[in-house]
Amino acid sequence: MSDIAAVLERELGAGRVIGPGDDRLDDYGRDESPALLVPDDARHPPACAVLCERTDEVAAVLRVCAERGVPVVPRGAGSGMTGGCLPVAGGVVLSTERMQRVVEIAEDDLVAVVEPGVITGRLQEAVEARGLFYPPDPASLDFCSIGGNAATCAGGPRAFKYGVTREYVLGLEVALMGGEVLRVGRRTSKGVTGYDLVAGFVGSEGTFGVITELTVKLLPLPPGVATVLGVFADVPAASAAITALLRRGIRPRVLELADRASIDHVRPRARYRFPDGAGAIVLVEVDGDPDALDAEVERIGQACEGAGALDVLAAQSASERRALWEARRLISKSLRDAHRVKLNEDVCVPRGAITEMLARIARTSADLDLPIAVFGHAGDGNLHVNVLSDDDPADPAVARRLDQAVHRVLADTIDLRGTLSGEHGIGVTKRDVMTLEQSERVLEWQRRWKAMWDPAGLLNPGKVLPRRRGACSE
Ligand SMILES: Cc1cc2nc3c(=O)[nH]c(=O)nc-3n(C[C@H](O)[C@H](O)[C@H](O)COP(=O)(O)OP(=O)(O)OC[C@H]3O[C@@H](n4cnc5c(N)ncnc54)[C@H](O)[C@@H]3O)c2cc1C
């Protein structure tokens, strides 16, 4: 065992440290980010991984590592798509996967207190069994952790009505590099006492502190949900339907869009027979009083038909709703299965710029002769832009074209006053393109903010902020 692994095993006891020579260690040098987007020198196993079970153990790891100048990388479930939990500068991966307790569900206070390793979907099941609702719903909810969700400020389809993780984190317990443990925030749904430190930790991608406990806001579970699938000839028609239904005062909880390339990939697998000429789908979901839902579904149908829908289907029972969701849920896997390369950018543009963004993406696809499939959360303008290829990415000419396509997508996003990431975060894969969106002064203030919590730069180094010119890592 390396020196640091042996020290941490003495501190935490046997069975808690995965050290060199253990086959499991490689897993802690990987996450779900596309291999092509992670810099070559950023993908390797850590010196060791530590499986913490309590806050005092997290604090001990942060104290020992700070004393020895060893980097520490917090890790939840490793489902991140931007390399946020990769040990790019080596050191120790601190895993919260064993911190799985739902400490409290307080029905009267409408809060839950949870440890960071709780799987998001398990929290949702636990609160729904009591008639309560935790709305944030990343597509990874069956395997990502709530601590990772807070660290990345995860979002999902329901964000259009209910917002993202940030809106639900009321209070945090965090352990800082050096071992100090702080409680920030509150248990009440309102509160403006002092600066909003919770807002700073949420979305800081494990670079400020390690989240060891979360107090999250709950809502009453909506008693009814209805889903409508509208099928259109093209994206402009689908966008017209979205605009029309919003103008009718409907506030869907979900408003999803997929383009022709996405549909063409799911067509062979989905049970739904898409009409000829289907070039875009819109999936709309509303919730609330079951008696009022029929009328809302009717108005959504009218908005779709008014925009020239080729087909409109509606469902209220859970099994029928699942069937309508099937096509949307199959897209990502169908794209991955069909192509050697799939680079997923999760850009976000103002809602009114979606049609123009898709037109620009179509031009990029044609100019560079690369298929690009787009689907995502139309309500928020958050688009998953998938650059696809069957060619060998080791061929420099192919790699160059892929790189050009990604850069054009990012540049168009900024040009349309959008942002580089709607939900996946920056991590290591996007840190060096931050300068497309943010000025050097804004980046400098963020470096100072990071230095306040972690002056030695040992907590999750090499993430979020771009490298300064000439520096290899920071
Ligand atoms: C198929 C698939 C679908 C996805 N869909 C979505 C989606 O719809 N919406 C979405 O937002 N994301 C999505 N993601 C991305 C990913 O699931 C989210 O970013 C998720 O929030 C990461 O959680 P995790 O527990 O896996 O974190 P990890 O991948 O382990 O870590 C992510 C970041 O959080 C930090 N971190 C983790 N735990 C802590 C902690 N306790 N304290 C401090 N920092 C911590 C890490 O250092 C790292 O920077 C998807 C991923 C996949 C593979």
Ligand as a Chemical Component Dictionary entry (heavy atoms), coordinates in Angstrom:
data_LIG
# 
_chem_comp.id                   LIG 
_chem_comp.type                 NON-POLYMER 
_chem_comp.pdbx_formal_charge   0 
_chem_comp.three_letter_code    LIG 
# 
loop_
_chem_comp_atom.comp_id 
_chem_comp_atom.atom_id 
_chem_comp_atom.alt_atom_id 
_chem_comp_atom.type_symbol 
_chem_comp_atom.charge 
_chem_comp_atom.model_Cartn_x 
_chem_comp_atom.model_Cartn_y 
_chem_comp_atom.model_Cartn_z 
_chem_comp_atom.pdbx_ordinal 
LIG C1  C1  C 0 -27.378 7.937  -18.338 1  
LIG C2  C2  C 0 -27.115 9.228  -17.587 2  
LIG C3  C3  C 0 -28.113 10.175 -17.541 3  
LIG C4  C4  C 0 -27.895 11.387 -16.868 4  
LIG N1  N1  N 0 -28.906 12.291 -16.806 5  
LIG C5  C5  C 0 -28.728 13.438 -16.135 6  
LIG C6  C6  C 0 -29.798 14.388 -16.053 7  
LIG O1  O1  O 0 -30.897 14.189 -16.552 8  
LIG N2  N2  N 0 -29.561 15.533 -15.364 9  
LIG C7  C7  C 0 -28.360 15.778 -14.757 10 
LIG O2  O2  O 0 -28.216 16.831 -14.138 11 
LIG N3  N3  N 0 -27.346 14.909 -14.840 12 
LIG C8  C8  C 0 -27.496 13.741 -15.497 13 
LIG N4  N4  N 0 -26.464 12.846 -15.572 14 
LIG C9  C9  C 0 -25.151 13.174 -14.961 15 
LIG C10 C10 C 0 -24.972 12.717 -13.481 16 
LIG O3  O3  O 0 -25.813 11.618 -13.180 17 
LIG C11 C11 C 0 -25.234 13.886 -12.533 18 
LIG O4  O4  O 0 -24.241 14.871 -12.731 19 
LIG C12 C12 C 0 -25.238 13.493 -11.046 20 
LIG O5  O5  O 0 -25.647 14.600 -10.281 21 
LIG C13 C13 C 0 -23.894 12.996 -10.542 22 
LIG O6  O6  O 0 -24.114 12.349 -9.288  23 
LIG P1  P1  P 0 -23.056 11.260 -8.755  24 
LIG O7  O7  O 0 -23.478 10.868 -7.384  25 
LIG O8  O8  O 0 -22.886 10.176 -9.718  26 
LIG O9  O9  O 0 -21.749 12.162 -8.671  27 
LIG P2  P2  P 0 -20.268 11.860 -9.165  28 
LIG O10 O10 O 0 -20.224 11.559 -10.617 29 
LIG O11 O11 O 0 -19.649 10.865 -8.248  30 
LIG O12 O12 O 0 -19.598 13.283 -8.913  31 
LIG C14 C14 C 0 -20.018 14.403 -9.640  32 
LIG C15 C15 C 0 -19.390 15.662 -9.023  33 
LIG O13 O13 O 0 -19.924 15.871 -7.720  34 
LIG C16 C16 C 0 -18.881 15.870 -6.750  35 
LIG N5  N5  N 0 -19.421 15.197 -5.555  36 
LIG C17 C17 C 0 -20.046 13.999 -5.498  37 
LIG N6  N6  N 0 -20.442 13.758 -4.222  38 
LIG C18 C18 C 0 -20.067 14.829 -3.474  39 
LIG C19 C19 C 0 -20.187 15.180 -2.094  40 
LIG N7  N7  N 0 -20.776 14.390 -1.202  41 
LIG N8  N8  N 0 -19.680 16.367 -1.691  42 
LIG C20 C20 C 0 -19.076 17.208 -2.569  43 
LIG N9  N9  N 0 -18.921 16.917 -3.879  44 
LIG C21 C21 C 0 -19.416 15.746 -4.323  45 
LIG C22 C22 C 0 -17.703 15.170 -7.411  46 
LIG O14 O14 O 0 -16.473 15.600 -6.885  47 
LIG C23 C23 C 0 -17.883 15.571 -8.860  48 
LIG O15 O15 O 0 -17.338 16.842 -9.076  49 
LIG C24 C24 C 0 -26.636 11.633 -16.240 50 
LIG C25 C25 C 0 -25.648 10.659 -16.284 51 
LIG C26 C26 C 0 -25.874 9.476  -16.949 52 
LIG C27 C27 C 0 -24.774 8.447  -16.974 53 
# 
loop_
_chem_comp_bond.comp_id 
_chem_comp_bond.atom_id_1 
_chem_comp_bond.atom_id_2 
_chem_comp_bond.value_order 
_chem_comp_bond.pdbx_ordinal 
LIG C1  C2  SING 1  
LIG C2  C3  SING 2  
LIG C2  C26 DOUB 3  
LIG C3  C4  DOUB 4  
LIG C4  N1  SING 5  
LIG C4  C24 SING 6  
LIG N1  C5  DOUB 7  
LIG C5  C6  SING 8  
LIG C5  C8  SING 9  
LIG C6  O1  DOUB 10 
LIG C6  N2  SING 11 
LIG N2  C7  SING 12 
LIG C7  O2  DOUB 13 
LIG C7  N3  SING 14 
LIG N3  C8  DOUB 15 
LIG C8  N4  SING 16 
LIG N4  C9  SING 17 
LIG N4  C24 SING 18 
LIG C9  C10 SING 19 
LIG C10 O3  SING 20 
LIG C10 C11 SING 21 
LIG C11 O4  SING 22 
LIG C11 C12 SING 23 
LIG C12 O5  SING 24 
LIG C12 C13 SING 25 
LIG C13 O6  SING 26 
LIG O6  P1  SING 27 
LIG P1  O7  DOUB 28 
LIG P1  O8  SING 29 
LIG P1  O9  SING 30 
LIG O9  P2  SING 31 
LIG P2  O10 DOUB 32 
LIG P2  O11 SING 33 
LIG P2  O12 SING 34 
LIG O12 C14 SING 35 
LIG C14 C15 SING 36 
LIG C15 O13 SING 37 
LIG C15 C23 SING 38 
LIG O13 C16 SING 39 
LIG C16 N5  SING 40 
LIG C16 C22 SING 41 
LIG N5  C17 SING 42 
LIG N5  C21 SING 43 
LIG C17 N6  DOUB 44 
LIG N6  C18 SING 45 
LIG C18 C19 SING 46 
LIG C18 C21 DOUB 47 
LIG C19 N7  SING 48 
LIG C19 N8  DOUB 49 
LIG N8  C20 SING 50 
LIG C20 N9  DOUB 51 
LIG N9  C21 SING 52 
LIG C22 O14 SING 53 
LIG C22 C23 SING 54 
LIG C23 O15 SING 55 
LIG C24 C25 DOUB 56 
LIG C25 C26 SING 57 
LIG C26 C27 SING 58 
# 
